[in-house]
Amino acid sequence: MPTSVDRDTPRAVPAVDVEHLAALEAEAIFILREVVAESERPALLFSGGKDSIVMLHLAQKAFAPARIPFPLVHVDTGHNFTEVLELRDKLTAELEAQLIVGSVQEAIDSGLVAEPDSGMRNAIQTPVLLQTIERHRLTALFGGARRDEEKARAKERVVSFRDDFGQWNPKSQRPELWSLYNSRIRPGESIRVFPLSNWTELDIWHYIQREDIELPALYYAHERSVVNRDGMLFAVHEHLPVRPGEEPYIAQVRYRTIGDASCTAAVGSGATTAADVIQEILTTRLTERGATRGDDRVSDSAMEDRKREGYF
């Protein structure tokens, strides 16, 4: 593979395929514009993670010089990393965007959902998301999911149809021949739209590097108190206390994907720049979710089961 020298690091980094990134960007922008033109009340699922931040960046490009023509939606589990929420709020304020927050804690308090014994709240996000969709009458939700993340994601269409119960059935999805997207829905139905479907983790990081996109510092190497639990490095946190017999220690880590502090693990890393992260991704053999998400290890079909119920 050809290499070029990055000015910020003495190591050689793979040359960026400019045409490939340009094609992915153009495809994502086309999808954003098409769905907004055809949907009554679109919105962007925005957690403050790297993929949703890339989505936000693409939305800015798609509709510039106008403001983003739809609200941002975050299902807040109450177990988020502080750094992620701070950047979420900063970007929302800078863009003067509307932020809709669905609170899992409020849903627990009201009896809509019950706190799981495991302490991991990802599984109970779905009813809160569906309630938020219904409350704000949202018809299309953009998400940052990619097909390379997980096997259930690989079954997903770009425009993913959901019935009037918010459920996903992989057998009833619509064909997308020649990049033609069918976004028609009946009252009560909705669609999820994934403009990053054809991107890989490596594409995301090449784009972040090229566009100089700001991310939460958690995505880069930093020192943190961690415990080794089930072969994964979990940061000691108010929502992830140390268990009897565990010995926390300080390690230099970063996060490949960021979800709840209660279920997202870090990886040992010395990557402090996007170029460093790209080097790491090139040598790993584990997907970002497979290496770091405790909630996906509940069963082999954990993600697909949640998606069938209405998950992102």
C-alpha positions as a printed NumPy array, in Angstrom:
array([[  0.   ,   0.   ,   0.   ],
       [  1.445,   3.471,  -0.864],
       [  2.36 ,   5.649,   2.073],
       [  2.853,   9.324,   2.798],
       [  4.479,  11.012,   5.747],
       [  2.171,  12.743,   8.206],
       [  3.628,  15.987,   9.554],
       [  2.415,  15.319,  13.107],
       [  4.164,  11.945,  13.432],
       [  7.4  ,  10.478,  12.148],
       [  5.681,   7.257,  11.14 ],
       [  4.437,   6.584,   7.629],
       [  0.655,   6.537,   7.282],
       [ -1.401,   5.059,   4.441],
       [ -2.193,   7.513,   1.681],
       [ -5.822,   8.606,   1.71 ],
       [ -7.866,   7.591,  -1.307],
       [ -9.284,  11.028,  -2.028],
       [-11.714,   9.814,  -4.693],
       [-13.058,   7.09 ,  -2.382],
       [-13.74 ,   9.573,   0.451],
       [-15.264,  12.054,  -1.987],
       [-17.616,   9.363,  -3.311],
       [-18.704,   8.344,   0.199],
       [-19.277,  11.973,   1.168],
       [-21.301,  12.666,  -1.992],
       [-23.438,   9.559,  -1.439],
       [-24.182,  10.518,   2.185],
       [-25.072,  14.097,   1.251],
       [-27.345,  12.849,  -1.551],
       [-29.177,  10.565,   0.905],
       [-29.589,  13.367,   3.444],
       [-31.046,  15.733,   0.85 ],
       [-33.337,  13.126,  -0.715],
       [-34.868,  12.036,   2.584],
       [-35.323,  15.588,   3.857],
       [-37.085,  16.489,   0.598],
       [-39.47 ,  13.535,   0.939],
       [-40.065,  13.36 ,   4.71 ],
       [-42.455,  15.411,   6.779],
       [-40.534,  15.459,  10.08 ],
       [-36.943,  14.173,   9.816],
       [-34.449,  14.253,  12.682],
       [-30.851,  13.198,  13.363],
       [-30.024,  10.714,  16.121],
       [-27.124,  12.448,  17.85 ],
       [-25.255,  10.975,  20.799],
       [-22.019,  12.958,  20.608],
       [-20.097,   9.899,  19.398],
       [-17.774,   9.938,  16.379],
       [-20.267,   8.586,  13.831],
       [-23.051,  10.972,  14.828],
       [-20.558,  13.865,  14.792],
       [-19.528,  12.895,  11.253],
       [-23.233,  12.778,  10.37 ],
       [-23.695,  16.26 ,  11.794],
       [-20.716,  17.511,   9.779],
       [-22.195,  16.016,   6.597],
       [-25.576,  17.603,   7.354],
       [-23.893,  20.992,   7.656],
       [-22.331,  20.494,   4.224],
       [-25.567,  19.19 ,   2.714],
       [-27.65 ,  22.235,   3.616],
       [-25.103,  25.065,   3.79 ],
       [-25.378,  28.009,   3.95 ],
       [-28.748,  27.382,   5.617],
       [-29.04 ,  25.931,   9.101],
       [-29.617,  22.199,   9.501],
       [-33.36 ,  21.788,   8.726],
       [-34.163,  19.192,  11.375],
       [-33.716,  18.661,  15.132],
       [-31.135,  16.468,  16.838],
       [-32.421,  13.62 ,  19.013],
       [-30.509,  12.043,  21.887],
       [-31.802,   9.185,  24.018],
       [-30.011,   9.957,  27.281],
       [-29.557,   6.864,  29.426],
       [-28.108,   8.82 ,  32.338],
       [-24.916,   6.722,  32.134],
       [-23.121,   8.863,  29.571],
       [-19.53 ,  10.025,  29.731],
       [-19.395,  13.679,  30.787],
       [-16.96 ,  14.563,  27.982],
       [-19.433,  13.326,  25.366],
       [-22.367,  15.313,  26.735],
       [-20.252,  18.463,  26.943],
       [-19.284,  18.245,  23.273],
       [-22.869,  17.366,  22.314],
       [-24.111,  20.546,  23.972],
       [-21.262,  22.649,  22.568],
       [-21.916,  21.591,  18.963],
       [-25.671,  22.006,  19.349],
       [-25.208,  25.556,  20.647],
       [-22.71 ,  26.503,  17.929],
       [-25.092,  25.351,  15.199],
       [-28.163,  26.825,  16.913],
       [-29.798,  23.441,  16.436],
       [-32.825,  22.119,  18.298],
       [-31.928,  19.268,  20.652],
       [-34.624,  16.797,  21.692],
       [-33.635,  14.63 ,  24.658],
       [-35.46 ,  11.459,  25.616],
       [-34.58 ,  10.574,  29.206],
       [-34.246,   6.935,  30.256],
       [-34.084,   8.018,  33.906],
       [-37.436,   9.764,  33.569],
       [-38.832,   6.616,  31.941],
       [-37.603,   4.541,  34.895],
       [-39.096,   7.016,  37.371],
       [-42.451,   6.938,  35.55 ],
       [-42.545,   3.149,  35.359],
       [-42.286,   2.968,  31.567],
       [-39.173,   0.786,  31.874],
       [-37.418,  -1.047,  34.717],
       [-33.762,  -0.716,  35.678],
       [-31.952,  -3.919,  34.556],
       [-30.169,  -5.983,  37.206],
       [-26.99 ,  -5.736,  35.117],
       [-26.999,  -1.93 ,  35.4  ],
       [-26.599,  -1.61 ,  31.613],
       [-29.336,   0.63 ,  30.238],
       [-28.816,   0.199,  26.497],
       [-31.512,  -2.477,  26.357],
       [-34.131,  -0.107,  27.792],
       [-33.419,   2.77 ,  25.405],
       [-35.854,   1.406,  22.833],
       [-39.167,   2.281,  24.564],
       [-37.81 ,   5.781,  25.249],
       [-36.815,   6.226,  21.623],
       [-40.222,   5.038,  20.39 ],
       [-41.949,   7.34 ,  22.876],
       [-39.837,  10.28 ,  21.654],
       [-40.651,   9.483,  18.024],
       [-44.363,   9.364,  18.81 ],
       [-44.34 ,  12.473,  20.992],
       [-42.637,  14.608,  18.338],
       [-44.33 ,  12.812,  15.404],
       [-40.967,  12.098,  13.749],
       [-41.165,  10.276,  10.434],
       [-37.509,   9.74 ,   9.486],
       [-34.495,   9.422,  11.752],
       [-30.947,   9.646,  10.43 ],
       [-28.47 ,   7.408,  12.249],
       [-24.725,   6.86 ,  12.051],
       [-24.818,   3.039,  11.933],
       [-22.474,   1.327,   9.464],
       [-22.677,  -2.17 ,   7.984],
       [-19.162,  -3.097,   9.105],
       [-19.982,  -2.588,  12.795],
       [-21.896,  -5.762,  13.522],
       [-23.592,  -8.637,  11.647],
       [-27.116,  -7.346,  12.332],
       [-26.07 ,  -3.939,  10.948],
       [-24.899,  -5.711,   7.771],
       [-28.514,  -6.71 ,   7.027],
       [-29.684,  -3.105,   7.187],
       [-30.851,  -1.124,   4.177],
       [-29.859,   2.536,   3.81 ],
       [-33.538,   3.402,   4.268],
       [-34.818,   1.016,   6.912],
       [-38.576,   0.671,   7.186],
       [-40.203,   0.421,  10.642],
       [-43.841,  -0.552,  11.18 ],
       [-46.359,   1.35 ,  13.312],
       [-44.963,  -0.412,  16.406],
       [-41.461,   0.806,  15.576],
       [-40.302,  -2.724,  14.802],
       [-37.741,  -3.806,  12.216],
       [-38.144,  -6.952,  10.135],
       [-35.125,  -7.77 ,   7.943],
       [-37.333,  -9.849,   5.624],
       [-39.682,  -6.99 ,   4.789],
       [-37.121,  -4.358,   3.826],
       [-37.403,  -2.64 ,   0.477],
       [-35.01 ,  -3.152,  -2.453],
       [-32.572,  -0.316,  -3.193],
       [-31.545,  -1.012,  -6.776],
       [-29.48 ,   1.692,  -8.486],
       [-29.428,   3.712,  -5.245],
       [-33.164,   4.415,  -5.479],
       [-34.592,   4.844,  -1.981],
       [-38.253,   4.307,  -1.147],
       [-39.158,   6.492,   1.838],
       [-42.959,   6.303,   1.546],
       [-44.729,   5.511,   4.793],
       [-48.261,   5.283,   6.14 ],
       [-49.431,   7.207,   9.233],
       [-47.737,   5.771,  12.317],
       [-44.869,   4.196,  10.392],
       [-41.355,   5.619,  10.222],
       [-37.987,   5.033,   8.609],
       [-34.434,   5.001,   9.929],
       [-31.878,   6.252,   7.444],
       [-28.188,   5.337,   7.5  ],
       [-26.115,   7.513,   5.121],
       [-22.887,   5.986,   6.486],
       [-23.92 ,   2.411,   5.65 ],
       [-21.107,   1.919,   3.133],
       [-18.419,   3.535,   5.271],
       [-15.952,   1.552,   7.369],
       [-14.314,   2.512,  10.66 ],
       [-11.18 ,   3.324,   8.663],
       [-13.167,   5.566,   6.285],
       [-14.618,   7.434,   9.273],
       [-11.176,   8.143,  10.682],
       [ -9.703,   9.18 ,   7.333],
       [-12.621,  11.608,   6.999],
       [-12.169,  12.919,  10.552],
       [ -8.501,  13.512,   9.775],
       [ -9.216,  15.183,   6.424],
       [-11.972,  17.44 ,   7.735],
       [-10.253,  18.118,  11.096],
       [-13.428,  17.178,  12.974],
       [-13.5  ,  17.713,  16.739],
       [-14.26 ,  14.609,  18.818],
       [-14.541,  13.903,  22.547],
       [-11.044,  13.414,  23.983],
       [-12.047,   9.849,  24.95 ],
       [-11.355,   8.738,  21.38 ],
       [ -7.642,   9.453,  21.871],
       [ -5.155,   7.885,  24.271],
       [ -5.315,   9.109,  27.859],
       [ -4.666,   7.695,  31.307],
       [ -7.638,   6.184,  33.1  ],
       [ -8.357,   3.945,  36.068],
       [ -9.612,   0.638,  34.64 ],
       [-10.507,  -2.909,  35.608],
       [-10.136,  -5.994,  33.441],
       [-13.608,  -7.518,  33.274],
       [-14.406, -10.43 ,  30.976],
       [-11.278,  -9.664,  28.968],
       [-12.222,  -6.003,  28.395],
       [-10.878,  -2.814,  29.983],
       [-13.722,  -0.943,  31.676],
       [-13.1  ,   2.468,  33.186],
       [-13.947,   2.841,  36.859],
       [-16.95 ,   5.163,  36.892],
       [-19.848,   6.086,  39.139],
       [-22.007,   3.877,  36.927],
       [-19.44 ,   1.078,  36.8  ],
       [-18.136,   0.49 ,  40.339],
       [-15.35 ,  -1.927,  41.164],
       [-16.583,  -5.444,  41.992],
       [-15.235,  -7.526,  44.865],
       [-11.955,  -9.123,  43.827],
       [-11.211,  -6.594,  41.073],
       [ -8.043,  -4.514,  41.255],
       [ -8.244,  -1.192,  39.419],
       [ -5.072,   0.154,  37.842],
       [ -4.003,   3.097,  35.7  ],
       [ -3.637,   2.382,  31.997],
       [ -3.264,   4.42 ,  28.83 ],
       [ -6.399,   3.734,  26.824],
       [ -8.758,   5.135,  24.24 ],
       [-12.307,   4.34 ,  23.128],
       [-13.09 ,   2.966,  19.666],
       [-16.823,   3.427,  20.158],
       [-18.607,   5.3  ,  22.928],
       [-21.849,   4.208,  24.498],
       [-22.774,   4.062,  28.167],
       [-19.976,   4.095,  30.725],
       [-21.624,   0.993,  32.194],
       [-21.147,  -1.165,  29.077],
       [-18.431,   0.379,  26.894],
       [-14.849,  -0.771,  27.288],
       [-11.645,   0.926,  26.236],
       [ -8.621,  -0.515,  24.45 ],
       [ -4.977,  -0.114,  25.377],
       [ -3.555,   2.547,  23.079],
       [ -0.921,   5.195,  22.556],
       [ -2.825,   6.895,  19.7  ],
       [ -3.069,  10.631,  20.332],
       [ -3.914,  11.801,  16.797],
       [ -6.222,  10.679,  14.017],
       [ -3.162,   9.445,  12.086],
       [ -2.184,   7.261,  15.046],
       [ -5.702,   5.847,  15.286],
       [ -5.639,   4.983,  11.578],
       [ -2.432,   3.016,  12.126],
       [ -4.062,   1.062,  14.953],
       [ -7.175,   0.222,  12.938],
       [ -5.04 ,  -1.146,  10.116],
       [ -3.523,  -3.758,  12.424],
       [ -6.563,  -4.84 ,  14.449],
       [ -8.633,  -7.903,  13.646],
       [-11.577,  -7.098,  15.926],
       [-14.537,  -4.88 ,  15.081],
       [-15.015,  -1.831,  17.263],
       [-18.205,  -3.162,  18.857],
       [-16.932,  -6.717,  19.178],
       [-13.865,  -5.525,  21.051],
       [-15.515,  -3.024,  23.367],
       [-19.266,  -3.425,  23.881],
       [-20.361,  -5.519,  26.845],
       [-24.043,  -5.218,  25.895],
       [-23.395,  -7.007,  22.575],
       [-21.972, -10.016,  24.413],
       [-25.274, -10.926,  26.055],
       [-25.986, -13.267,  23.133],
       [-24.951, -13.765,  19.516],
       [-28.172, -12.075,  18.388],
       [-28.235,  -9.266,  20.992],
       [-28.096,  -6.428,  18.462],
       [-30.622,  -7.992,  16.091],
       [-33.046,  -8.681,  18.935],
       [-32.895,  -5.02 ,  20.007],
       [-33.309,  -3.803,  16.42 ],
       [-36.422,  -5.948,  15.956],
       [-37.892,  -4.178,  18.987],
       [-37.199,  -0.728,  17.546],
       [-33.565,  -0.007,  18.477],
       [-31.43 ,   2.375,  16.387]])
